Amino acid sequence: MKLIISIVHSDDADQVMLALRERGFPSTKISTTGGFLREGNASILIGIDEEKVDEVLQIIRQNCHTRTEYVNPLPPVMEPGELYMPNPIEVQVGGATIFVLDVVRHERF
């Protein structure tokens, strides 16, 4: 048995959960925050038999998309009276970070 932990952008999380449910894969979503931009993410936990891991990974790939956003960087520490006009920077967000772990023991009550 394997445990798949998939960290996806919050905009993609509901679509991933729906696609997993439609294919019969139970999953649990935990809302999380983190990363460079402190954006909303979702950690999706999926317990699955080893032979179905590739199928689950394909579902995640099909439903998570990278996108480009423009953000304003944090201003540097400045002296009072100085003016700082930041230029937006382009960053890639979205996609998925996936961990596949071995499950030593599994119990269902």
Long-range contacts (C-beta under 8 A, 24 or more apart in sequence): 1-47, 1-48, 1-49, 1-50, 1-102, 1-103, 1-106, 2-47, 2-48, 2-49, 2-50, 2-53, 2-100, 2-101, 2-102, 2-103, 3-45, 3-46, 3-47, 3-48, 3-100, 3-101, 3-102, 3-103, 4-44, 4-45, 4-46, 4-47, 4-48, 4-53, 4-56, 4-57, 4-98, 4-99, 4-100, 4-101, 5-43, 5-44, 5-45, 5-98, 5-99, 5-101, 6-43, 6-44, 6-46, 6-60, 6-96, 6-97, 6-98, 6-99, 7-32, 7-41, 7-42, 7-43, 7-44, 7-96, 7-97, 7-98, 8-41, 8-42, 8-44, 8-60, 8-64, 8-94, 8-95, 8-96, 9-39, 9-40, 9-41, 9-42, 9-64, 9-93, 9-94, 9-95, 10-39, 10-40, 10-41, 10-42, 11-67, 11-94, 12-63, 12-64, 12-65, 12-94, 12-96, 13-41, 13-42, 13-44, 15-63, 16-44, 16-59, 16-60, 16-63, 16-64, 17-44, 19-59, 19-62, 19-63, 20-44, 20-46, 20-56, 20-59, 23-55, 23-59, 25-52, 25-56, 25-59, 36-91, 37-69, 37-71, 37-91, 37-93, 39-93, 47-103, 47-106, 53-100, 57-98, 57-100, 60-96, 60-98, 61-96, 64-94, 64-95, 64-96, 65-94, 65-95, 66-92, 66-93, 66-94, 66-95, 67-92, 67-93, 67-94, 68-92, 68-93, 69-93
